[in-house]
Amino acid sequence: MTPIEMYNEAMKILQDVEDCVPGAMLPQATVLLGESGSLYFAVNDLMGDVCRKLAAENEVGVAAMMTVWKDGGTDFSALNFRRSMLLWNPACENTLVLLGDGEEFTSRLLKDTLP
């Protein structure tokens, strides 16, 4: 799956989302591409609750992730979200975190996004 496909999936999910987390101006969705090739979605998930779903579905890791705001901007997921991924599976330190404008994307390793 390409970054643009992940981005488009996030935008589809966000079309029907109106609620957002307290303090946020807009809803956000994080798309995770599992090592299995499956896509997982976390809407307004600041704590990494999606990791329970990954574990329940016996996912072995996350190859790439992208967090998209409803206005189309991308961003890092919440710090607690990124830390939760490492607690679920330390190998996620090599997950690609994708950022971009919907057409061009850059990536960083998850471990490089942490303090």
Secondary structure, 3 states (H helix, E strand, C coil): CCHHHHHHHHHHHHCCCCCCCCCCCCCEEEEEEECCCCEEEEECCCCCCHHHHHHHCCCCCEEEEEEEECCCCEECCCHHHHHHHHHHCHHHHHCEEEEECCCCEEEEEHHHHCC
